[in-house]
Amino acid sequence: MIHSEGTPFDTYPEPEPVGATDPDDLALPLYGATFGQALSRFFRSYARFSGRASRSEYWWVMLTLGIVAVVCGMLAGAAEEDSTLGLTFLVILLVLTLACAVPGWALLVRRLHDADLSGWLSLLTVLPYIGFVIQIVFGVLPSKHFGERFDRR
């Protein structure tokens, strides 16, 4: 139907997605999560691939893990070649990587759910050269109301 203004259809804004009001409610994403809330929810939802995660939850964790990895890598590289200090930082980095691999993947899957996408798309991040870019794109996608279909009921 054409209106007198010439617009072909009525346009209605998409409803805002429903999020948690209590930071301890892990069943819903916490929009506007603080640094501490995001890290707490990350480790408490260790291997939970169902549900959704907000952009703030995702980016606070990714920023923290990235900074820790860069610092450990720099300290390992700055240590003398035959020093055990460099090896120590590499071991710390390896342990951190192994400890956060599953929850990091689960967080990405929940982030995709919040954007109303299948969690299986997270497998694209293992592609050489472009996987990192794909992960950034997935992280900045806006939340969608229809992502609520992934919530636990």
OpenMM code with the backbone's topology and positions (N, CA, C; nanometers):
from openmm import Vec3, app, unit

residues = "MET ILE HIS SER GLU GLY THR PRO PHE ASP THR TYR PRO GLU PRO GLU PRO VAL GLY ALA THR ASP PRO ASP ASP LEU ALA LEU PRO LEU TYR GLY ALA THR PHE GLY GLN ALA LEU SER ARG PHE PHE ARG SER TYR ALA ARG PHE SER GLY ARG ALA SER ARG SER GLU TYR TRP TRP VAL MET LEU THR LEU GLY ILE VAL ALA VAL VAL CYS GLY MET LEU ALA GLY ALA ALA GLU GLU ASP SER THR LEU GLY LEU THR PHE LEU VAL ILE LEU LEU VAL LEU THR LEU ALA CYS ALA VAL PRO GLY TRP ALA LEU LEU VAL ARG ARG LEU HIS ASP ALA ASP LEU SER GLY TRP LEU SER LEU LEU THR VAL LEU PRO TYR ILE GLY PHE VAL ILE GLN ILE VAL PHE GLY VAL LEU PRO SER LYS HIS PHE GLY GLU ARG PHE ASP ARG ARG".split()
positions = [
    Vec3(0.0844, -0.1158, 0.0000),
    Vec3(0.0000, 0.0000, 0.0000),
    Vec3(0.0899, 0.1233, 0.0000),
    Vec3(0.0584, 0.2219, -0.0844),
    Vec3(0.1369, 0.3443, -0.0955),
    Vec3(0.0659, 0.4532, -0.0156),
    Vec3(0.1438, 0.5176, 0.0688),
    Vec3(0.0902, 0.6294, 0.1473),
    Vec3(0.0971, 0.7568, 0.0652),
    Vec3(0.0300, 0.8570, 0.1153),
    Vec3(0.0307, 0.9850, 0.0447),
    Vec3(0.1708, 1.0460, 0.0409),
    Vec3(0.2581, 1.0072, 0.1373),
    Vec3(0.3948, 1.0599, 0.1374),
    Vec3(0.4829, 0.9869, 0.0374),
    Vec3(0.4338, 0.8786, -0.0210),
    Vec3(0.5114, 0.8073, -0.1206),
    Vec3(0.5902, 0.6899, -0.0662),
    Vec3(0.5763, 0.6575, 0.0631),
    Vec3(0.6485, 0.5423, 0.1163),
    Vec3(0.5691, 0.4164, 0.0859),
    Vec3(0.6335, 0.3121, 0.0371),
    Vec3(0.5605, 0.1937, -0.0070),
    Vec3(0.4979, 0.1122, 0.1067),
    Vec3(0.5572, 0.1105, 0.2225),
    Vec3(0.5051, 0.0288, 0.3320),
    Vec3(0.5246, 0.1015, 0.4634),
    Vec3(0.4433, 0.0639, 0.5590),
    Vec3(0.4668, 0.1134, 0.6940),
    Vec3(0.5943, 0.0473, 0.7450),
    Vec3(0.6788, 0.1249, 0.8072),
    Vec3(0.8003, 0.0681, 0.8638),
    Vec3(0.7927, 0.0810, 1.0144),
    Vec3(0.8166, -0.0270, 1.0809),
    Vec3(0.8159, -0.0293, 1.2258),
    Vec3(0.9550, -0.0673, 1.2723),
    Vec3(1.0032, -0.0012, 1.3749),
    Vec3(1.1359, -0.0381, 1.4243),
    Vec3(1.1323, -0.1774, 1.4868),
    Vec3(1.2425, -0.2477, 1.4723),
    Vec3(1.2530, -0.3798, 1.5329),
    Vec3(1.2556, -0.3625, 1.6841),
    Vec3(1.1824, -0.4459, 1.7588),
    Vec3(1.1843, -0.4315, 1.9045),
    Vec3(1.3241, -0.4587, 1.9596),
    Vec3(1.3546, -0.3927, 2.0694),
    Vec3(1.4846, -0.4120, 2.1335),
    Vec3(1.4916, -0.5523, 2.1935),
    Vec3(1.6078, -0.6174, 2.1860),
    Vec3(1.6203, -0.7489, 2.2476),
    Vec3(1.6115, -0.7377, 2.3998),
    Vec3(1.5585, -0.8401, 2.4620),
    Vec3(1.5442, -0.8423, 2.6071),
    Vec3(1.6724, -0.8976, 2.6669),
    Vec3(1.7257, -0.8263, 2.7656),
    Vec3(1.8469, -0.8704, 2.8316),
    Vec3(1.8256, -0.8881, 2.9799),
    Vec3(1.9289, -0.9335, 3.0475),
    Vec3(1.9228, -0.9566, 3.1914),
    Vec3(1.9237, -0.8235, 3.2654),
    Vec3(1.8492, -0.8173, 3.3744),
    Vec3(1.8540, -0.7002, 3.4620),
    Vec3(1.9423, -0.7291, 3.5824),
    Vec3(1.9658, -0.8565, 3.6090),
    Vec3(2.0509, -0.8998, 3.7190),
    Vec3(2.1783, -0.9607, 3.6597),
    Vec3(2.2962, -0.9086, 3.6969),
    Vec3(2.4207, -0.9635, 3.6410),
    Vec3(2.4410, -1.1123, 3.6704),
    Vec3(2.3743, -1.1642, 3.7732),
    Vec3(2.3883, -1.3061, 3.8062),
    Vec3(2.2986, -1.3957, 3.7217),
    Vec3(2.2092, -1.3360, 3.6430),
    Vec3(2.1208, -1.4125, 3.5549),
    Vec3(2.1966, -1.4453, 3.4267),
    Vec3(2.2459, -1.5683, 3.4178),
    Vec3(2.3269, -1.6088, 3.3026),
    Vec3(2.2430, -1.6555, 3.1848),
    Vec3(2.1110, -1.6625, 3.2028),
    Vec3(2.0239, -1.7107, 3.0953),
    Vec3(2.0039, -1.6063, 2.9863),
    Vec3(2.0243, -1.4788, 3.0177),
    Vec3(2.0047, -1.3703, 2.9213),
    Vec3(2.1322, -1.2886, 2.9092),
    Vec3(2.1537, -1.2218, 2.7958),
    Vec3(2.2728, -1.1369, 2.7816),
    Vec3(2.2611, -1.0136, 2.8701),
    Vec3(2.3738, -0.9653, 2.9180),
    Vec3(2.3766, -0.8449, 3.0013),
    Vec3(2.4267, -0.7297, 2.9151),
    Vec3(2.3343, -0.6506, 2.8635),
    Vec3(2.3705, -0.5369, 2.7789),
    Vec3(2.4299, -0.4278, 2.8669),
    Vec3(2.5427, -0.3715, 2.8245),
    Vec3(2.6106, -0.2691, 2.9031),
    Vec3(2.6881, -0.3274, 3.0200),
    Vec3(2.7350, -0.4502, 3.0068),
    Vec3(2.8100, -0.5159, 3.1144),
    Vec3(2.9393, -0.4403, 3.1412),
    Vec3(2.9756, -0.4315, 3.2682),
    Vec3(3.1029, -0.3703, 3.3055),
    Vec3(3.2141, -0.4738, 3.2868),
    Vec3(3.3364, -0.4282, 3.3034),
    Vec3(3.4526, -0.5158, 3.2898),
    Vec3(3.4422, -0.6358, 3.3841),
    Vec3(3.4183, -0.6094, 3.5112),
    Vec3(3.4100, -0.7167, 3.6104),
    Vec3(3.2944, -0.8115, 3.5849),
    Vec3(3.1799, -0.7564, 3.5488),
    Vec3(3.0632, -0.8399, 3.5199),
    Vec3(3.0898, -0.9306, 3.4000),
    Vec3(3.1529, -0.8755, 3.2968),
    Vec3(3.1804, -0.9539, 3.1760),
    Vec3(3.2757, -1.0697, 3.2065),
    Vec3(3.3826, -1.0435, 3.2814),
    Vec3(3.4772, -1.1510, 3.3146),
    Vec3(3.4129, -1.2558, 3.4041),
    Vec3(3.3331, -1.2115, 3.4998),
    Vec3(3.2641, -1.3053, 3.5880),
    Vec3(3.1702, -1.3954, 3.5088),
    Vec3(3.0925, -1.3366, 3.4207),
    Vec3(2.9980, -1.4143, 3.3399),
    Vec3(3.0721, -1.5075, 3.2436),
    Vec3(3.1883, -1.4641, 3.1943),
    Vec3(3.2688, -1.5465, 3.1037),
    Vec3(3.3101, -1.6765, 3.1717),
    Vec3(3.3637, -1.6665, 3.2925),
    Vec3(3.4118, -1.7863, 3.3599),
    Vec3(3.2982, -1.8681, 3.4214),
    Vec3(3.1884, -1.8053, 3.4579),
    Vec3(3.0742, -1.8799, 3.5124),
    Vec3(2.9961, -1.9509, 3.4023),
    Vec3(3.0089, -1.9053, 3.2790),
    Vec3(2.9435, -1.9706, 3.1645),
    Vec3(3.0483, -2.0462, 3.0840),
    Vec3(3.1382, -2.1130, 3.1522),
    Vec3(3.2599, -2.1694, 3.0951),
    Vec3(3.2385, -2.2425, 2.9627),
    Vec3(3.1498, -2.3398, 2.9591),
    Vec3(3.1309, -2.4181, 2.8362),
    Vec3(2.9840, -2.4189, 2.7954),
    Vec3(2.9159, -2.3078, 2.8156),
    Vec3(2.7735, -2.2985, 2.7811),
    Vec3(2.7612, -2.2393, 2.6413),
    Vec3(2.7188, -2.3213, 2.5479),
    Vec3(2.7062, -2.2795, 2.4086),
    Vec3(2.5642, -2.2355, 2.3746),
    Vec3(2.4724, -2.2454, 2.4687),
    Vec3(2.3352, -2.2008, 2.4449),
    Vec3(2.3181, -2.0605, 2.5021),
    Vec3(2.2154, -1.9912, 2.4577),
    Vec3(2.1903, -1.8566, 2.5063),
    Vec3(2.2602, -1.7521, 2.4212),
    Vec3(2.2714, -1.6317, 2.4785),
    Vec3(2.3275, -1.5189, 2.4045),
    Vec3(2.4278, -1.4434, 2.4908),
    Vec3(2.5143, -1.3654, 2.4262),
    Vec3(2.6096, -1.2785, 2.4956),
    Vec3(2.6084, -1.1426, 2.4269),
    Vec3(2.6068, -1.0371, 2.5058),
    Vec3(2.6039, -0.9014, 2.4503),
    Vec3(2.7406, -0.8632, 2.3949),
    Vec3(2.7427, -0.7550, 2.3197),
    Vec3(2.8707, -0.7070, 2.2656),
    Vec3(2.9650, -0.6673, 2.3778),
    Vec3(2.9120, -0.6029, 2.4827),
    Vec3(2.9998, -0.5610, 2.5926),
    Vec3(3.0593, -0.6824, 2.6637),
    Vec3(2.9803, -0.7863, 2.6841),
    Vec3(3.0342, -0.9089, 2.7444),
    Vec3(3.1473, -0.9644, 2.6580),
    Vec3(3.1245, -0.9675, 2.5292),
    Vec3(3.2216, -1.0242, 2.4355),
    Vec3(3.3496, -0.9409, 2.4313),
    Vec3(3.3380, -0.8110, 2.4119),
    Vec3(3.4567, -0.7290, 2.3899),
    Vec3(3.5392, -0.7072, 2.5152),
    Vec3(3.4777, -0.7007, 2.6335),
    Vec3(3.5583, -0.6885, 2.7553),
    Vec3(3.6479, -0.8113, 2.7713),
    Vec3(3.5934, -0.9282, 2.7460),
    Vec3(3.6713, -1.0518, 2.7593),
    Vec3(3.7796, -1.0586, 2.6522),
    Vec3(3.7448, -1.0289, 2.5272),
    Vec3(3.8440, -1.0351, 2.4193),
    Vec3(3.9573, -0.9342, 2.4425),
    Vec3(3.9227, -0.8154, 2.4905),
    Vec3(4.0245, -0.7144, 2.5207),
    Vec3(4.1184, -0.7643, 2.6300),
    Vec3(4.0623, -0.8201, 2.7351),
    Vec3(4.1435, -0.8702, 2.8459),
    Vec3(4.2349, -0.9834, 2.8006),
    Vec3(4.1795, -1.0809, 2.7303),
    Vec3(4.2615, -1.1934, 2.6839),
    Vec3(4.3692, -1.1475, 2.5861),
    Vec3(4.3352, -1.0532, 2.5003),
    Vec3(4.4330, -1.0005, 2.4055),
    Vec3(4.5478, -0.9288, 2.4742),
    Vec3(4.5152, -0.8457, 2.5726),
    Vec3(4.6198, -0.7720, 2.6450),
    Vec3(4.7108, -0.8683, 2.7205),
    Vec3(4.6523, -0.9657, 2.7897),
    Vec3(4.7334, -1.0626, 2.8643),
    Vec3(4.8236, -1.1414, 2.7689),
    Vec3(4.7712, -1.1810, 2.6542),
    Vec3(4.8517, -1.2567, 2.5572),
    Vec3(4.9664, -1.1722, 2.5025),
    Vec3(4.9395, -1.0467, 2.4705),
    Vec3(5.0443, -0.9588, 2.4173),
    Vec3(5.1517, -0.9340, 2.5230),
    Vec3(5.1110, -0.9087, 2.6466),
    Vec3(5.2084, -0.8840, 2.7537),
    Vec3(5.2946, -1.0083, 2.7768),
    Vec3(5.2328, -1.1254, 2.7847),
    Vec3(5.3111, -1.2490, 2.8030),
    Vec3(5.4065, -1.2715, 2.6860),
    Vec3(5.3598, -1.2480, 2.5653),
    Vec3(5.4450, -1.2637, 2.4479),
    Vec3(5.5611, -1.1659, 2.4473),
    Vec3(5.5347, -1.0413, 2.4859),
    Vec3(5.6414, -0.9408, 2.4897),
    Vec3(5.7439, -0.9748, 2.5975),
    Vec3(5.6976, -1.0173, 2.7142),
    Vec3(5.7903, -1.0531, 2.8218),
    Vec3(5.8723, -1.1765, 2.7845),
    Vec3(5.8104, -1.2719, 2.7177),
    Vec3(5.8840, -1.3908, 2.6734),
    Vec3(5.9881, -1.3526, 2.5688),
    Vec3(5.9528, -1.2624, 2.4791),
    Vec3(6.0464, -1.2191, 2.3754),
    Vec3(6.1585, -1.1323, 2.4291),
    Vec3(6.1313, -1.0580, 2.5365),
    Vec3(6.2321, -0.9687, 2.5932),
    Vec3(6.3319, -1.0427, 2.6818),
    Vec3(6.2964, -1.1617, 2.7259),
    Vec3(6.3865, -1.2384, 2.8119),
    Vec3(6.5059, -1.2872, 2.7305),
    Vec3(6.6155, -1.3075, 2.8002),
    Vec3(6.7347, -1.3574, 2.7319),
    Vec3(6.7091, -1.4974, 2.6771),
    Vec3(6.7800, -1.5299, 2.5710),
    Vec3(6.7526, -1.6530, 2.4974),
    Vec3(6.7667, -1.7788, 2.5825),
    Vec3(6.8658, -1.7850, 2.6682),
    Vec3(6.8867, -1.9059, 2.7478),
    Vec3(6.8240, -1.8954, 2.8870),
    Vec3(6.7417, -1.7947, 2.9083),
    Vec3(6.6790, -1.7725, 3.0382),
    Vec3(6.5529, -1.8574, 3.0531),
    Vec3(6.5264, -1.8997, 3.1757),
    Vec3(6.4020, -1.9730, 3.2018),
    Vec3(6.2839, -1.8774, 3.2143),
    Vec3(6.3116, -1.7482, 3.2266),
    Vec3(6.2034, -1.6504, 3.2389),
    Vec3(6.1191, -1.6458, 3.1115),
    Vec3(6.1840, -1.6464, 2.9971),
    Vec3(6.1110, -1.6459, 2.8703),
    Vec3(6.0246, -1.7697, 2.8555),
    Vec3(6.0797, -1.8843, 2.8927),
    Vec3(6.0040, -2.0089, 2.8867),
    Vec3(5.8855, -2.0049, 2.9831),
    Vec3(5.9062, -1.9443, 3.0988),
    Vec3(5.7979, -1.9331, 3.1972),
    Vec3(5.6803, -1.8554, 3.1395),
    Vec3(5.7080, -1.7437, 3.0742),
    Vec3(5.5995, -1.6639, 3.0165),
    Vec3(5.5322, -1.7360, 2.8998),
    Vec3(5.6093, -1.8129, 2.8245),
    Vec3(5.5488, -1.8919, 2.7169),
    Vec3(5.4578, -2.0014, 2.7728),
    Vec3(5.4986, -2.0618, 2.8835),
    Vec3(5.4146, -2.1634, 2.9481),
    Vec3(5.2874, -2.0991, 3.0025),
    Vec3(5.2998, -1.9806, 3.0625),
    Vec3(5.1814, -1.9081, 3.1118),
    Vec3(5.0867, -1.8788, 2.9961),
    Vec3(5.1420, -1.8355, 2.8845),
    Vec3(5.0600, -1.8060, 2.7667),
    Vec3(4.9917, -1.9326, 2.7142),
    Vec3(5.0627, -2.0437, 2.7120),
    Vec3(5.0048, -2.1705, 2.6673),
    Vec3(4.8915, -2.2148, 2.7598),
    Vec3(4.9138, -2.2059, 2.8907),
    Vec3(4.8102, -2.2446, 2.9874),
    Vec3(4.6878, -2.1548, 2.9726),
    Vec3(4.7100, -2.0246, 2.9575),
    Vec3(4.5988, -1.9308, 2.9386),
    Vec3(4.5214, -1.9641, 2.8113),
    Vec3(4.5932, -1.9926, 2.7039),
    Vec3(4.5285, -2.0258, 2.5770),
    Vec3(4.4448, -2.1523, 2.5898),
    Vec3(4.5004, -2.2541, 2.6523),
    Vec3(4.4266, -2.3796, 2.6688),
    Vec3(4.3077, -2.3630, 2.7633),
    Vec3(4.3254, -2.2843, 2.8691),
    Vec3(4.2179, -2.2653, 2.9669),
    Vec3(4.1028, -2.1831, 2.9106),
    Vec3(4.1313, -2.0946, 2.8170),
    Vec3(4.0277, -2.0047, 2.7649),
    Vec3(3.9784, -2.0420, 2.6257),
    Vec3(4.0276, -2.1497, 2.5680),
    Vec3(3.9851, -2.1874, 2.4324),
    Vec3(3.8373, -2.2250, 2.4277),
    Vec3(3.7941, -2.3134, 2.5154),
    Vec3(3.6534, -2.3569, 2.5153),
    Vec3(3.5601, -2.2433, 2.5563),
    Vec3(3.5869, -2.1725, 2.6676),
    Vec3(3.4943, -2.0634, 2.7015),
    Vec3(3.4962, -1.9502, 2.5991),
    Vec3(3.6091, -1.9278, 2.5332),
    Vec3(3.6148, -1.8252, 2.4289),
    Vec3(3.5304, -1.8627, 2.3089),
    Vec3(3.5346, -1.9895, 2.2728),
    Vec3(3.4524, -2.0370, 2.1616),
    Vec3(3.3048, -2.0304, 2.1995),
    Vec3(3.2727, -2.0716, 2.3237),
    Vec3(3.1336, -2.0651, 2.3707),
    Vec3(3.0839, -1.9208, 2.3715),
    Vec3(3.1696, -1.8277, 2.4120),
    Vec3(3.1315, -1.6861, 2.4131),
    Vec3(3.1030, -1.6371, 2.2715),
    Vec3(3.1853, -1.6768, 2.1751),
    Vec3(3.1617, -1.6370, 2.0361),
    Vec3(3.0304, -1.6958, 1.9840),
    Vec3(3.0019, -1.8204, 2.0178),
    Vec3(2.8754, -1.8821, 1.9754),
    Vec3(2.7577, -1.8059, 2.0348),
    Vec3(2.7658, -1.7714, 2.1635),
    Vec3(2.6565, -1.6948, 2.2261),
    Vec3(2.6452, -1.5560, 2.1648),
    Vec3(2.7585, -1.4966, 2.1251),
    Vec3(2.7555, -1.3652, 2.0591),
    Vec3(2.6842, -1.3759, 1.9241),
    Vec3(2.7123, -1.4818, 1.8502),
    Vec3(2.6441, -1.5043, 1.7227),
    Vec3(2.4943, -1.5242, 1.7441),
    Vec3(2.4582, -1.5959, 1.8485),
    Vec3(2.3161, -1.6143, 1.8796),
    Vec3(2.2491, -1.4799, 1.9057),
    Vec3(2.3179, -1.3886, 1.9742),
    Vec3(2.2597, -1.2573, 2.0033),
    Vec3(2.2361, -1.1783, 1.8750),
    Vec3(2.3160, -1.2057, 1.7729),
    Vec3(2.2972, -1.1410, 1.6424),
    Vec3(2.2036, -1.2224, 1.5532),
    Vec3(2.1386, -1.3235, 1.6115),
    Vec3(2.0433, -1.4107, 1.5417),
    Vec3(2.1101, -1.4901, 1.4292),
    Vec3(2.2301, -1.5400, 1.4577),
    Vec3(2.3026, -1.6235, 1.3620),
    Vec3(2.3338, -1.7584, 1.4262),
    Vec3(2.3568, -1.8570, 1.3440),
    Vec3(2.3902, -1.9897, 1.3933),
    Vec3(2.5302, -1.9900, 1.4544),
    Vec3(2.5444, -2.0607, 1.5644),
    Vec3(2.6747, -2.0740, 1.6281),
    Vec3(2.7757, -2.1488, 1.5432),
    Vec3(2.7281, -2.2269, 1.4464),
    Vec3(2.8182, -2.3006, 1.3580),
    Vec3(2.9050, -2.2063, 1.2747),
    Vec3(2.8615, -2.0825, 1.2579),
    Vec3(2.9435, -1.9859, 1.1834),
    Vec3(3.0757, -1.9571, 1.2544),
    Vec3(3.0836, -1.9878, 1.3834),
    Vec3(3.2080, -1.9657, 1.4573),
    Vec3(3.3225, -2.0487, 1.3999),
    Vec3(3.2906, -2.1559, 1.3298),
    Vec3(3.3957, -2.2387, 1.2691),
    Vec3(3.4713, -2.1639, 1.1599),
    Vec3(3.4121, -2.0579, 1.1057),
    Vec3(3.4809, -1.9786, 1.0028),
    Vec3(3.6037, -1.9066, 1.0582),
    Vec3(3.6100, -1.8884, 1.1894),
    Vec3(3.7226, -1.8153, 1.2479),
    Vec3(3.8530, -1.8943, 1.2430),
    Vec3(3.8475, -2.0228, 1.2102),
    Vec3(3.9714, -2.1008, 1.1998),
    Vec3(4.0345, -2.0904, 1.0615),
    Vec3(3.9707, -2.0201, 0.9698),
    Vec3(4.0274, -2.0031, 0.8359),
    Vec3(4.1566, -1.9219, 0.8432),
    Vec3(4.2604, -1.9672, 0.7746),
    Vec3(4.3860, -1.8928, 0.7762),
    Vec3(4.3693, -1.7525, 0.7172),
    Vec3(4.4402, -1.6584, 0.7730),
    Vec3(4.4500, -1.5202, 0.7262),
    Vec3(4.3242, -1.4369, 0.7505),
    Vec3(4.2056, -1.4927, 0.7309),
    Vec3(4.0854, -1.4101, 0.7449),
    Vec3(4.0029, -1.4453, 0.8686),
    Vec3(4.0414, -1.5491, 0.9412),
    Vec3(3.9662, -1.5902, 1.0594),
    Vec3(3.9575, -1.4814, 1.1643),
    Vec3(4.0678, -1.4090, 1.1851),
    Vec3(4.0704, -1.3007, 1.2838),
    Vec3(3.9750, -1.1888, 1.2433),
    Vec3(3.9741, -1.1545, 1.1161),
    Vec3(3.8842, -1.0495, 1.0659),
    Vec3(3.7387, -1.0936, 1.0805),
    Vec3(3.7112, -1.2191, 1.0501),
    Vec3(3.5752, -1.2719, 1.0645),
    Vec3(3.5306, -1.2632, 1.2098),
    Vec3(3.6202, -1.2942, 1.3028),
    Vec3(3.5857, -1.2881, 1.4447),
    Vec3(3.5544, -1.1450, 1.4869),
    Vec3(3.6278, -1.0483, 1.4362),
    Vec3(3.5994, -0.9077, 1.4672),
    Vec3(3.4630, -0.8681, 1.4124),
    Vec3(3.4350, -0.9073, 1.2896),
    Vec3(3.3046, -0.8752, 1.2293),
    Vec3(3.1917, -0.9364, 1.3116),
    Vec3(3.2066, -1.0622, 1.3517),
    Vec3(3.1038, -1.1266, 1.4332),
    Vec3(3.0856, -1.0531, 1.5660),
    Vec3(3.1944, -1.0022, 1.6205),
    Vec3(3.1871, -0.9334, 1.7494),
    Vec3(3.1155, -0.8007, 1.7451),
    Vec3(3.1158, -0.7338, 1.6312),
    Vec3(3.0521, -0.6012, 1.6226),
    Vec3(2.9102, -0.6061, 1.5673),
    Vec3(2.8628, -0.7228, 1.5288),
    Vec3(2.7262, -0.7318, 1.4767),
    Vec3(2.6261, -0.6858, 1.5824),
    Vec3(2.5232, -0.6131, 1.5416),
    Vec3(2.4250, -0.5649, 1.6399),
    Vec3(2.3378, -0.6787, 1.6930),
    Vec3(2.2873, -0.6579, 1.8132),
    Vec3(2.1941, -0.7535, 1.8730),
    Vec3(2.0618, -0.7476, 1.7990),
    Vec3(1.9996, -0.8624, 1.7848),
    Vec3(1.8705, -0.8692, 1.7160),
    Vec3(1.7668, -0.9317, 1.8083),
    Vec3(1.6465, -0.8794, 1.7992),
    Vec3(1.5353, -0.9288, 1.8795),
    Vec3(1.5115, -1.0775, 1.8544),
    Vec3(1.5270, -1.1202, 1.7310),
    Vec3(1.4992, -1.2593, 1.6967),
    Vec3(1.6025, -1.3559, 1.7540),
    Vec3(1.7137, -1.3042, 1.8059),
    Vec3(1.8124, -1.3893, 1.8707),
    Vec3(1.7603, -1.4546, 1.9975),
    Vec3(1.6472, -1.4047, 2.0472),
    Vec3(1.5884, -1.4622, 2.1682),
    Vec3(1.5494, -1.6081, 2.1483),
    Vec3(1.5406, -1.6525, 2.0251),
    Vec3(1.5052, -1.7931, 1.9999),
    Vec3(1.6126, -1.8877, 2.0521),
    Vec3(1.7333, -1.8366, 2.0777),
    Vec3(1.8414, -1.9197, 2.1292),
    Vec3(1.8443, -1.9251, 2.2818),
    Vec3(1.7575, -1.8487, 2.3482),
    Vec3(1.7557, -1.8480, 2.4945),
    Vec3(1.7044, -1.9807, 2.5479),
    Vec3(1.7567, -2.0167, 2.6655),
    Vec3(1.7060, -2.1371, 2.7323),
    Vec3(1.5707, -2.1042, 2.7924),
    Vec3(1.4781, -2.1939, 2.7801),
    Vec3(1.3439, -2.1699, 2.8348),
    Vec3(1.3153, -2.2659, 2.9460),
] * unit.nanometer
topology = app.Topology()
chain = topology.addChain("A")
for resn in residues:
    res = topology.addResidue(resn, chain)
    for name in ("N", "CA", "C"):
        topology.addAtom(name, app.Element.getBySymbol(name[0]), res)
